[in-house]
Amino acid sequence: MNVNNAFYDQLGERWYTATDDPVALLRAECRARLPWILNTLEPRREILDVGCGAGFLSNELARSGHIVTGIDLSADSLRVAASYDTTKSVHYSTMDALHLEFEDGSFDAVCAMDFLEHISDRKRFLLEVARVLKPGGLFFFHTFNRNPLASLIVIKGVEWFVKNTPPQMHVSHLFMKPKELREITKQVGLEIRELRGLSPRFLSRAFWNMIITGNVPETFEFTFTNSTLISYSGVAEREQTPPAGPGTTRRSSNKINPCSAHR
């Protein structure tokens, strides 16, 4: 797994306040994706947010009335997430995404935003996603395409133009072509039903401000596009009976039941 936990552990309150850091881009991405996710979900769903970081998405989903569990390997990030949870209802837990400690069919939706590009065993993770989803449940994701242009913009562009970008925040060989993701999701019993590109507003004043100063203004915006050449978001639906295979075995009854965590 390519996740620099030391980088995230030291952010603290800067998760929510820093503009001289790539974490500001994550906040902007979340603002763009949130309405789409909320419009796709039915009211009051049980949702798992994988690699939730400081809770940008988890806390907003909870504010919209959903029952949310957020997991991450960074305990410090989760402490920040909990402190910004105005509903005090999100259940945050340190957990390995390749070994989800939940029973089969626990969630109506699973979210993995800016996560797939940090792991090498995507099939194992997606098997876990399919296992913990209820039949007909939804898997929301965002990741980066693998090609020279995507690597130039996502890796070198951020390193050149955003202050305090850590080395190897992203590595190009972990990026994933949409065709590859479609193939793996189908193998594990998830059918992609929507795919759309996500791009910065390149000609905006906030974009040029970032290029000149290295700071990402709070007015910086991402927008959905028809092109998945650089990055893409999507939603997949869990089949009624996913294929059998490693990772699809029901967890023992002593594992976490997300419903009881909110009582």
Secondary structure, DSSP 8 states (H G I E B T S, - for coil): ----HHHHHTTTTHHHH-SSSTHHHHHHHHHHHHHHHHHHS-SS-EEEEET-TTTHHHHHHHHTT-EEEEEES-HHHHHHHHHT-TTS--EEEE--TTS--B-TT-EEEEEEET-GGG-S-HHHHHHHHHHHEEEEEEEEEEEE--SHHHIIIIIIIHHHHSTT--TTSS-GGG---HHHHHHHHHHTTEEEEEEEEEEE-TTSHHHHHHHHHS---TT--EEEES--SSEEEEEEEE-SS----TT-S---TTSB-HHHHT-
